[in-house]
Amino acid sequence: MISIAVLASDPITGEGAIWCLGRYPGLKVLLQEELRQADVVVMITPDVTEETMLTMESVSETSTNPAMGILLVTGHIGEAHLVRAVRHGLRGLMCRQNSTYDKIVEAVRGVAEGGASLPPPIQGRLIDHIRAVQRDVLGPLGLTTSGLDTREVEVLRLLAEGLDTTEIAQKLNYSERTIKNIVSVMMNRLGLRNRAHAVAFALRTGSL
């Protein structure tokens, strides 16, 4: 059973969506006071405004469900709002004019399973944004999108290959003390438990 909450820009749209979505098997529409527990929050609005964003941020911050995802059904969303929305839990975006409840339910189920439902043009915009951030912001500082700097990535790549501290120091022409310090600072900053966890983090974020 997927628990969903509906937030709409007007009462008529909201009540209609709640009634229609509640008829689908496998979906449980929550009351507004239960919104924090939802697996998926469906937000319906003609245009994404600053008020929409503040609502989305509030939903993200107050949710008690760490796996909660937001599905936004709208007619328009600007570049700046898109990036903010992803940061605050957006996992699905649908064009309101072309949406049916069958399509919304399909997207809800995908989001609930941990997937994403984004139109190809939106995916392209996000990729372009990530590339721009890496090129113009992170790259000049020697950082990657994962939060690792280039030197940390080098060390983790060698750890993943099975090299120990001495071998890594020799390979990179650093002292063993420097290698230990790099690893220690990185693990403390990112809350990683040990070297294996650090390598797993780098693999998961695409750094290696």
Secondary structure, 3 states (H helix, E strand, C coil): CEEEEEEECCHHHHHHHHHHHCCCCCEEECCHHHHHHCCEEEEEEEECCHHHHHHHHHHHHHCCCCCCEEEEEEEECCHHHHHHHHHCCEEEEEEHHHCCHHHHHHHHHHHHCCCCECCHHHHHHHHHHHHHHHHHHHHHHCECCCCCEHHHHHHHHHHHCCCCHHHHHHHHCCCHHHHHHHHHHHHHHHCCCCHHHHHHHHHHCCCC
